[in-house]
Amino acid sequence: MGEPNRQAANHLNRINIASSAARPAPPGRRAALPPAPERYRYTIDELEDQTGVSARTIRYYIGQGLLAPAYGRGPSATYDLGHLLRLRLIQHLKSQRYSLSQIKEHVSRLTDAEIERMLGFASQPPVDTWHRINLHPDIELHTRAASGDAPDPAFEHAVESITNYARSVIDHLERNP
């Protein structure tokens, strides 16, 4: 291929890529770009475990436009939080005797955040609070508590017992070098 033809082909490829990226995805479908990498991805088996919906039904919902297609193809295909949320909402609406066409119309208008609020589902894990207990210049004890958890007296007693025992051992080592 001559240089002018190669340059023209490259130019056309750039135009095709740019125009396909600018084109919005059809309703119920995802754009070509995957979600942000910090979001968790699910395999179809994990979606089955989380929702109780079979892989066959998940694929049927994708085919009917109730769910966006998976990211990738075959056994390596992955799904995101939006898939999980929509599957849970679909289950809820089916239990309320909505038809699939009604569910499709309803689900397509909602964002992930709106579905989370509707279902009372938190997609973000609780924030953990870590406590550092300095036992010695070279030894620390770290404990963790999830936000919103009520204090657990048994856990607090265990931490206190461990701390007291560790300090007694460290004191003994310092007295008898």
C-alpha positions in Angstrom: 0.0 0.0 0.0 1.4 3.4 -1.0 2.1 6.1 1.6 -0.9 8.3 0.5 -3.3 5.4 0.7 -1.9 4.4 4.2 -2.4 7.9 5.4 -6.0 8.0 4.1 -6.8 4.7 5.7 -5.4 5.9 9.1 -7.4 9.1 8.8 -10.6 7.1 8.1 -9.9 4.8 11.0 -9.5 7.8 13.4 -12.8 9.2 12.1 -14.6 5.9 12.6 -13.2 5.5 16.1 -14.1 9.1 17.0 -17.6 8.9 15.5 -18.4 5.5 17.2 -17.1 6.9 20.5 -19.3 10.0 20.2 -22.4 8.0 19.3 -24.6 7.3 22.4 -25.4 3.7 23.3 -28.9 2.6 22.4 -31.4 2.5 25.3 -30.7 -0.3 27.8 -27.2 -0.8 26.4 -23.8 0.3 27.7 -21.4 2.5 25.9 -18.4 0.7 24.5 -16.1 1.9 27.3 -15.9 -0.2 30.5 -16.7 1.3 33.9 -14.0 2.8 36.0 -11.4 0.2 37.2 -12.0 0.9 40.8 -15.5 -0.5 40.6 -15.9 -4.2 41.4 -16.6 -6.7 38.6 -18.7 -9.8 39.0 -18.5 -13.1 37.0 -21.8 -14.6 36.0 -21.4 -17.2 38.8 -21.0 -14.4 41.3 -24.1 -12.7 40.0 -26.0 -16.0 40.3 -24.8 -16.4 43.9 -25.7 -12.8 44.8 -29.1 -12.8 43.2 -30.3 -16.3 42.9 -31.0 -15.6 39.2 -29.6 -18.3 36.8 -27.0 -17.5 34.2 -29.5 -18.5 31.5 -32.1 -16.0 32.8 -29.4 -13.3 33.1 -28.5 -13.9 29.4 -32.2 -13.8 28.5 -32.6 -10.4 30.3 -29.6 -9.1 28.3 -31.1 -10.3 25.1 -34.4 -8.7 26.0 -32.8 -5.4 26.8 -33.5 -5.4 30.5 -29.8 -5.5 31.3 -26.8 -4.1 29.5 -24.5 -6.6 27.9 -21.5 -8.0 29.8 -18.1 -6.6 29.5 -16.2 -9.0 27.3 -17.4 -12.3 25.9 -17.4 -16.0 26.9 -16.2 -17.2 30.3 -14.1 -14.1 30.9 -17.2 -11.8 30.6 -17.7 -9.6 33.7 -20.6 -7.6 35.1 -20.7 -4.5 37.3 -22.7 -3.2 40.2 -25.4 -1.9 37.8 -26.1 -5.4 36.7 -26.4 -6.6 40.3 -28.7 -3.8 41.2 -30.9 -4.2 38.2 -31.2 -7.9 38.7 -32.3 -7.3 42.3 -34.8 -4.7 41.1 -36.1 -7.0 38.4 -36.7 -9.7 41.0 -38.5 -7.2 43.3 -40.7 -6.0 40.4 -41.5 -9.5 39.3 -42.6 -10.3 42.8 -45.0 -7.4 42.5 -46.4 -9.0 39.3 -45.0 -6.5 36.8 -44.6 -7.8 33.2 -41.1 -7.9 31.7 -42.0 -5.0 29.3 -43.1 -2.9 32.3 -40.0 -3.8 34.2 -37.8 -2.9 31.1 -39.4 0.5 30.8 -39.1 1.2 34.5 -35.5 0.0 34.9 -34.2 1.8 31.8 -35.0 5.2 33.4 -33.2 4.6 36.6 -29.6 5.3 37.6 -27.6 2.9 39.8 -27.9 5.4 42.7 -31.7 5.6 42.4 -32.0 1.8 42.4 -29.7 1.6 45.5 -32.1 4.1 47.3 -35.2 2.2 46.2 -33.8 -1.2 47.4 -32.1 0.2 50.5 -28.9 -1.3 49.2 -25.5 0.1 50.0 -22.9 -0.5 47.4 -20.1 1.1 49.3 -18.7 -0.9 52.2 -18.9 0.7 55.6 -15.9 2.8 56.5 -13.5 1.1 58.9 -12.0 2.9 61.8 -8.6 1.6 62.8 -7.1 2.1 66.3 -3.3 1.9 67.0 -2.2 0.8 70.4 1.6 1.4 70.9 2.9 -1.3 73.1 6.6 -0.7 72.5 8.6 1.5 70.1 8.8 -1.5 67.8 5.4 -3.1 68.5 1.9 -1.9 67.7 -1.5 -3.5 68.1 -4.1 -2.5 65.4 -7.8 -3.0 65.9 -10.6 -2.3 63.5 -14.3 -1.4 63.9 -16.7 -0.8 61.1 -18.6 2.4 61.2 -22.1 2.1 62.5 -21.3 -1.0 64.5 -22.3 -0.9 68.2 -19.4 -1.3 70.6 -18.8 -5.0 71.4 -18.0 -5.4 75.1 -16.5 -8.9 74.5 -14.2 -7.5 71.7 -13.1 -4.6 73.9 -12.4 -6.9 76.7 -10.3 -9.1 74.4 -8.3 -6.1 73.2 -7.7 -5.0 76.7 -6.6 -8.5 77.8 -4.2 -8.8 74.8 -2.8 -5.3 75.5 -2.2 -6.0 79.2 -0.6 -9.4 78.5 1.6 -7.9 75.7 2.7 -5.1 78.0 3.6 -7.5 80.8 5.7 -9.6 78.4 7.4 -6.5 77.1 8.1 -5.2 80.6 9.6 -8.6 81.6 11.9 -8.6 78.5 13.0 -5.0 79.3 13.8 -5.9 82.9 15.7 -9.1 81.9 17.7 -8.2 78.8 
